[in-house]
Amino acid sequence: MVHPCDETPLRCGVLDSASAGIIRPILVGPEGKIRDTADTHGLDIARIEIVDAPHSEAAAAKAVELIHAAHGEMLMKGSLHTDELMCSITAKAGGLRMDRATTRHRHLIDHLVSAQ
């Protein structure tokens, strides 16, 4: 998950999905802030890998790098703006661009984010 620095992404996006066996999460973002959020809300993230990135844009870029390196299979949006994540996904150099499928996925992401 990219930049999970609020309770909802950590609890619902990460821990609930992991405990249901849906995902094996990797958290990408400012490690101190992620750990502080987990501690504040009593969330156990001790066994979850964290890849430190100083801020949301860096977290998005690092998450895309992890996909390229086959260290992850999908991206989940945490508490960062959609445009920050999409900028890294759609970057011509190093992004995850593929024909027009990326555009369709962006509309799906926007729809899911709006539904929250």
Secondary structure, DSSP 8 states (H G I E B T S, - for coil): -B---SHHIIIIIIIIHHHTTS---EEEE-HHHHHHHHHHTT---TTSEEEE-SSHHHHHHHHHHHHHTTS-S---B-SS-HHHHHHHHS-TTTS---TTHHHHHHHHHHHHHHH-
